[in-house]
């Protein structure tokens, strides 16, 4: 049991774990479902966009991944903690989003 936000975080974690296990198609499916759920609630999540981009990149679909990396960068670069603690990650998102 949990809030909608906690459930979404758990779903994201499952998708992220699937990618780590090499089950990239399954991971992409989970993240796309989560993206659609967020869109239905008129919400966006940079981490979801980042994961979709990573999955597409692994599937050799870099052109399709580009707008997801761009969206991820736009949202995540506004997070002060990420900007301070993970500048390389943000720089990579920016580069992949171009």
C-alpha positions as protocol buffer text, in pm:
chain_id: "A"
residue {
  index: 1
  type: UNK
  ca { x: 0 y: 0 z: 0 }
}
residue {
  index: 2
  type: UNK
  ca { x: 121 y: 344 z: -74 }
}
residue {
  index: 3
  type: UNK
  ca { x: 57 y: 674 z: -232 }
}
residue {
  index: 4
  type: UNK
  ca { x: 36 y: 713 z: -607 }
}
residue {
  index: 5
  type: UNK
  ca { x: 382 y: 868 z: -603 }
}
residue {
  index: 6
  type: UNK
  ca { x: 532 y: 574 z: -411 }
}
residue {
  index: 7
  type: UNK
  ca { x: 368 y: 327 z: -649 }
}
residue {
  index: 8
  type: UNK
  ca { x: 510 y: 514 z: -949 }
}
residue {
  index: 9
  type: UNK
  ca { x: 856 y: 513 z: -793 }
}
residue {
  index: 10
  type: UNK
  ca { x: 828 y: 138 z: -739 }
}
residue {
  index: 11
  type: UNK
  ca { x: 720 y: 89 z: -1103 }
}
residue {
  index: 12
  type: UNK
  ca { x: 1016 y: 298 z: -1218 }
}
residue {
  index: 13
  type: UNK
  ca { x: 1249 y: 85 z: -1002 }
}
residue {
  index: 14
  type: UNK
  ca { x: 1117 y: -236 z: -1157 }
}
residue {
  index: 15
  type: UNK
  ca { x: 1177 y: -95 z: -1505 }
}
residue {
  index: 16
  type: UNK
  ca { x: 1526 y: 20 z: -1408 }
}
residue {
  index: 17
  type: UNK
  ca { x: 1607 y: -323 z: -1264 }
}
residue {
  index: 18
  type: UNK
  ca { x: 1485 y: -492 z: -1581 }
}
residue {
  index: 19
  type: UNK
  ca { x: 1722 y: -279 z: -1787 }
}
residue {
  index: 20
  type: UNK
  ca { x: 2009 y: -372 z: -1556 }
}
residue {
  index: 21
  type: UNK
  ca { x: 1922 y: -737 z: -1607 }
}
residue {
  index: 22
  type: UNK
  ca { x: 1940 y: -694 z: -1984 }
}
residue {
  index: 23
  type: UNK
  ca { x: 1564 y: -719 z: -2032 }
}
residue {
  index: 24
  type: UNK
  ca { x: 1558 y: -394 z: -2223 }
}
residue {
  index: 25
  type: UNK
  ca { x: 1234 y: -444 z: -2420 }
}
residue {
  index: 26
  type: UNK
  ca { x: 1049 y: -525 z: -2097 }
}
residue {
  index: 27
  type: UNK
  ca { x: 1210 y: -228 z: -1923 }
}
residue {
  index: 28
  type: UNK
  ca { x: 1108 y: 2 z: -2206 }
}
residue {
  index: 29
  type: UNK
  ca { x: 752 y: -126 z: -2191 }
}
residue {
  index: 30
  type: UNK
  ca { x: 733 y: -56 z: -1816 }
}
residue {
  index: 31
  type: UNK
  ca { x: 873 y: 295 z: -1853 }
}
residue {
  index: 32
  type: UNK
  ca { x: 644 y: 378 z: -2146 }
}
residue {
  index: 33
  type: UNK
  ca { x: 343 y: 262 z: -1944 }
}
residue {
  index: 34
  type: UNK
  ca { x: 454 y: 484 z: -1660 }
}
residue {
  index: 35
  type: UNK
  ca { x: 500 y: 776 z: -1900 }
}
residue {
  index: 36
  type: UNK
  ca { x: 144 y: 731 z: -2029 }
}
residue {
  index: 37
  type: UNK
  ca { x: 10 y: 714 z: -1674 }
}
residue {
  index: 38
  type: UNK
  ca { x: 193 y: 1036 z: -1586 }
}
residue {
  index: 39
  type: UNK
  ca { x: 66 y: 1207 z: -1901 }
}
residue {
  index: 40
  type: UNK
  ca { x: -290 y: 1108 z: -1808 }
}
residue {
  index: 41
  type: UNK
  ca { x: -236 y: 1288 z: -1477 }
}
residue {
  index: 42
  type: UNK
  ca { x: -80 y: 1586 z: -1661 }
}
residue {
  index: 43
  type: UNK
  ca { x: 256 y: 1515 z: -1495 }
}
residue {
  index: 44
  type: UNK
  ca { x: 612 y: 1466 z: -1620 }
}
residue {
  index: 45
  type: UNK
  ca { x: 908 y: 1288 z: -1467 }
}
residue {
  index: 46
  type: UNK
  ca { x: 1263 y: 1345 z: -1586 }
}
residue {
  index: 47
  type: UNK
  ca { x: 1380 y: 1011 z: -1451 }
}
residue {
  index: 48
  type: UNK
  ca { x: 1119 y: 828 z: -1659 }
}
residue {
  index: 49
  type: UNK
  ca { x: 1228 y: 1018 z: -1970 }
}
residue {
  index: 50
  type: UNK
  ca { x: 1591 y: 935 z: -1891 }
}
residue {
  index: 51
  type: UNK
  ca { x: 1514 y: 564 z: -1858 }
}
residue {
  index: 52
  type: UNK
  ca { x: 1316 y: 556 z: -2181 }
}
residue {
  index: 53
  type: UNK
  ca { x: 1610 y: 721 z: -2355 }
}
residue {
  index: 54
  type: UNK
  ca { x: 1856 y: 473 z: -2205 }
}
residue {
  index: 55
  type: UNK
  ca { x: 1643 y: 178 z: -2315 }
}
residue {
  index: 56
  type: UNK
  ca { x: 1606 y: 313 z: -2669 }
}
residue {
  index: 57
  type: UNK
  ca { x: 1980 y: 379 z: -2686 }
}
residue {
  index: 58
  type: UNK
  ca { x: 2053 y: 18 z: -2589 }
}
residue {
  index: 59
  type: UNK
  ca { x: 1811 y: -96 z: -2860 }
}
residue {
  index: 60
  type: UNK
  ca { x: 2009 y: 105 z: -3121 }
}
residue {
  index: 61
  type: UNK
  ca { x: 1725 y: 355 z: -3157 }
}
residue {
  index: 62
  type: UNK
  ca { x: 1930 y: 665 z: -3080 }
}
residue {
  index: 63
  type: UNK
  ca { x: 1727 y: 903 z: -3296 }
}
residue {
  index: 64
  type: UNK
  ca { x: 1412 y: 798 z: -3115 }
}
residue {
  index: 65
  type: UNK
  ca { x: 1594 y: 834 z: -2781 }
}
residue {
  index: 66
  type: UNK
  ca { x: 1709 y: 1192 z: -2846 }
}
residue {
  index: 67
  type: UNK
  ca { x: 1385 y: 1375 z: -2752 }
}
residue {
  index: 68
  type: UNK
  ca { x: 1357 y: 1171 z: -2430 }
}
residue {
  index: 69
  type: UNK
  ca { x: 1709 y: 1268 z: -2327 }
}
residue {
  index: 70
  type: UNK
  ca { x: 1629 y: 1629 z: -2410 }
}
residue {
  index: 71
  type: UNK
  ca { x: 1314 y: 1622 z: -2195 }
}
residue {
  index: 72
  type: UNK
  ca { x: 1504 y: 1449 z: -1915 }
}
residue {
  index: 73
  type: UNK
  ca { x: 1775 y: 1713 z: -1923 }
}
residue {
  index: 74
  type: UNK
  ca { x: 1525 y: 1998 z: -1921 }
}
residue {
  index: 75
  type: UNK
  ca { x: 1352 y: 1866 z: -1609 }
}
residue {
  index: 76
  type: UNK
  ca { x: 1645 y: 1716 z: -1419 }
}
residue {
  index: 77
  type: UNK
  ca { x: 1879 y: 2012 z: -1474 }
}
residue {
  index: 78
  type: UNK
  ca { x: 1640 y: 2218 z: -1260 }
}
residue {
  index: 79
  type: UNK
  ca { x: 1707 y: 1990 z: -961 }
}
residue {
  index: 80
  type: UNK
  ca { x: 1970 y: 2164 z: -744 }
}
residue {
  index: 81
  type: UNK
  ca { x: 2090 y: 1837 z: -588 }
}
residue {
  index: 82
  type: UNK
  ca { x: 2148 y: 1671 z: -926 }
}
residue {
  index: 83
  type: UNK
  ca { x: 2316 y: 1983 z: -1060 }
}
residue {
  index: 84
  type: UNK
  ca { x: 2558 y: 1981 z: -770 }
}
residue {
  index: 85
  type: UNK
  ca { x: 2607 y: 1607 z: -721 }
}
residue {
  index: 86
  type: UNK
  ca { x: 2581 y: 1466 z: -1074 }
}
residue {
  index: 87
  type: UNK
  ca { x: 2696 y: 1727 z: -1326 }
}
residue {
  index: 88
  type: UNK
  ca { x: 2845 y: 1458 z: -1553 }
}
residue {
  index: 89
  type: UNK
  ca { x: 2511 y: 1281 z: -1572 }
}
residue {
  index: 90
  type: UNK
  ca { x: 2337 y: 1604 z: -1667 }
}
residue {
  index: 91
  type: UNK
  ca { x: 2606 y: 1685 z: -1925 }
}
residue {
  index: 92
  type: UNK
  ca { x: 2556 y: 1341 z: -2079 }
}
residue {
  index: 93
  type: UNK
  ca { x: 2179 y: 1392 z: -2096 }
}
residue {
  index: 94
  type: UNK
  ca { x: 2231 y: 1729 z: -2261 }
}
residue {
  index: 95
  type: UNK
  ca { x: 2470 y: 1583 z: -2518 }
}
residue {
  index: 96
  type: UNK
  ca { x: 2244 y: 1285 z: -2597 }
}
residue {
  index: 97
  type: UNK
  ca { x: 1946 y: 1518 z: -2628 }
}
residue {
  index: 98
  type: UNK
  ca { x: 2104 y: 1720 z: -2908 }
}
